[in-house]
Amino acid sequence: MPQPTSAQLGSAIRHIRDSRELSIEALAADADMHWTSVSRIENGRQNPTWDAVAKLAMALDVEISDLARLAAEQPPRERRSEPTPSS
């Protein structure tokens, strides 16, 4: 199994959260994290620590190994380039 990227892990977390109809604020509260940290992780803008991954997995009631497997199945996100000004 290829190692998932942080962006793929974030996509997996969002997928599970959305499937359970949890708000980002509710997940953050359950994981004892600030909602902006969860948002940055879900959007691939913050590399989560192992502690954060464990808290999110516990709050989502999934094993870390299952979260990693789902993350590896997520399509890799292409990095968006900065918009260039129109002439």
C-alpha positions, 0 to 999 in steps of 0.5 A: 500500500502506498503511503498516503499524503497529508492531503489524502488523509485530510480527504479521508477524514472529511469523507468519514465526517461527511458520511456521519453528518458531523459538522467540523465544529462537532468533530473538533469538539469530540477530538478536543481540537480547535475547529481551524486545525481540523479544517486545515488538516482536512484541506491538506494545509496542515500536517497532522501530528500522530496525536492529532491523527489518534484524536480524530480517529477516536472521535470518528470511531475508526482505527488509525489503520482503517483511516490510513487505508481509506486515505491511500484510496483517496485520489491524490490532489493536484496542487493548485497554482496561484492565479496570475493577474489578467492583462 
